[in-house]
């Protein structure tokens, strides 16, 4: 097992790779919306359409995503930095101050995102301290909004 110094160095090295910022959403068994901020998102396959997202095993939302049948990935727009921060911290109702609608699969879609992907959960894969959620993309949308980018622990303005 790596010591704290090695873990920090590894995290810093990973932070040299700029990533988009997403909010991954679903609903729990009561129909309440839940979500978390993630930058570990990527395409897996174009045909059939598949994506993956990673969720920390320590997340309070883990069981809902593992047990659920669908999830959505909302690619945040550059001006949605506050949305990212809200979904990355412990807030009683993360959805109370944002505009959102339910997708065809029943997952929250954040209004005016750069893009979104509505997915059926295909499987969960154990991956160290995270779980990989593999999703089959059933619906998607993209806009002309510039995406929110994260690099070395900071939000970055692409100035496009």
C-alpha positions in Angstrom: 0.0 0.0 0.0 1.3 3.5 -0.9 2.1 6.0 1.8 0.4 9.4 2.0 3.3 11.1 0.2 3.2 8.7 -2.7 -0.6 8.9 -2.8 -0.4 12.7 -3.1 2.3 12.5 -5.8 0.1 10.0 -7.8 -2.9 12.3 -7.4 -0.8 15.3 -8.6 0.3 13.3 -11.6 -3.3 12.4 -12.5 -4.2 16.1 -12.1 -2.0 17.0 -15.0 -4.6 15.5 -17.3 -7.4 18.0 -17.9 -10.9 16.5 -17.6 -14.4 17.5 -18.1 -16.7 17.8 -15.1 -19.9 15.8 -14.9 -22.7 15.2 -12.4 -23.9 11.7 -12.4 -27.6 11.3 -11.4 -30.3 8.8 -10.7 -33.3 8.4 -8.5 -33.5 6.3 -5.3 -36.3 3.8 -4.5 -38.5 6.7 -3.2 -38.1 8.5 -6.5 -35.9 11.2 -4.9 -33.1 12.5 -7.2 -29.5 11.9 -6.1 -26.2 12.7 -7.8 -22.5 13.3 -7.4 -19.7 15.2 -9.2 -17.3 13.1 -11.2 -14.5 13.6 -13.7 -13.8 9.9 -14.2 -16.1 9.6 -17.3 -15.2 8.2 -20.7 -16.7 6.7 -23.8 -16.2 2.9 -24.1 -17.8 2.0 -27.4 -19.4 3.8 -30.3 -21.4 0.7 -31.6 -23.0 -0.2 -29.4 -23.0 3.1 -27.5 -21.4 2.6 -24.1 -19.8 4.9 -21.5 -18.3 4.4 -18.1 -18.2 6.4 -14.9 -16.4 5.7 -11.6 -17.9 6.1 -8.1 -15.9 6.0 -4.9 -16.8 3.0 -2.7 -17.0 5.5 0.2 -19.8 7.5 -1.5 -23.1 7.6 0.4 -24.7 7.2 -3.0 -22.9 3.9 -3.9 -25.7 1.5 -3.0 -28.3 3.4 -5.0 -26.2 3.4 -8.1 -25.2 -0.3 -7.7 -28.9 -1.3 -7.1 -30.4 1.0 -9.7 -31.1 0.2 -13.3 -30.3 3.6 -14.9 -28.2 6.6 -14.5 -27.5 9.9 -16.4 -24.2 11.7 -17.0 -24.5 15.5 -17.2 -21.5 17.1 -18.8 -21.4 20.5 -17.1 -21.1 23.8 -19.0 -18.3 26.2 -18.1 -20.7 28.5 -16.2 -22.0 25.6 -14.0 -19.0 25.6 -11.6 -21.4 26.1 -8.7 -23.4 23.0 -9.7 -20.1 21.0 -9.6 -19.2 22.3 -6.2 -22.7 21.6 -4.8 -22.7 18.0 -6.0 -19.2 17.5 -4.7 -20.1 18.5 -1.1 -22.5 17.3 1.5 -25.7 19.3 0.9 -29.1 18.2 2.1 -30.9 18.8 -1.2 -28.4 19.1 -4.1 -31.2 19.6 -6.6 -33.1 22.5 -4.8 -31.2 25.3 -6.5 -30.8 24.0 -10.1 -33.2 23.5 -13.0 -33.6 19.9 -14.0 -36.0 17.4 -15.6 -36.4 13.7 -15.6 -35.1 11.7 -18.6 -37.0 9.0 -20.4 -35.2 6.5 -18.1 -36.2 8.5 -15.0 -32.9 10.1 -14.2 -32.3 13.8 -13.5 -31.0 15.8 -16.4 -29.4 19.2 -15.5 -30.8 22.0 -17.7 -28.3 23.8 -20.0 -25.5 21.3 -19.6 -23.0 21.0 -22.3 -24.2 17.4 -23.0 -26.0 14.6 -21.3 -26.2 10.8 -21.6 -29.1 8.7 -20.4 -28.0 5.2 -19.7 -29.2 1.8 -18.7 -26.8 0.3 -16.2 -25.1 -2.7 -17.8 -22.9 -3.7 -14.9 -20.8 -2.7 -11.9 -17.1 -3.6 -12.0 -15.0 -3.7 -8.8 -11.9 -1.5 -9.4 -9.9 -0.9 -6.2 -11.4 1.9 -4.1 -13.9 2.7 -6.8 -16.7 0.9 -8.7 -17.0 1.3 -12.5 -20.5 1.8 -13.7 -20.8 0.6 -17.3 -23.8 2.1 -19.1 -25.5 1.5 -22.4 -26.4 4.9 -23.8 -30.2 5.0 -24.6 -30.4 8.8 -25.2 -28.1 11.7 -25.4 -28.0 15.4 -26.2 -25.2 18.0 -26.8 -25.3 21.8 -26.9 -22.9 24.5 -28.0 -22.0 25.4 -24.4 -18.3 25.3 -23.6 -17.7 22.4 -21.1 -16.4 22.9 -17.6 -12.8 21.7 -17.3 -10.8 20.7 -14.3 -6.9 20.7 -14.2 -4.5 20.4 -11.2 -7.2 21.0 -8.7 -8.7 24.1 -10.4 -11.5 24.9 -12.8 -10.1 26.1 -16.1 -11.6 28.5 -18.6 -11.0 27.4 -22.1 -11.9 30.7 -23.6 -13.5 29.2 -26.7 
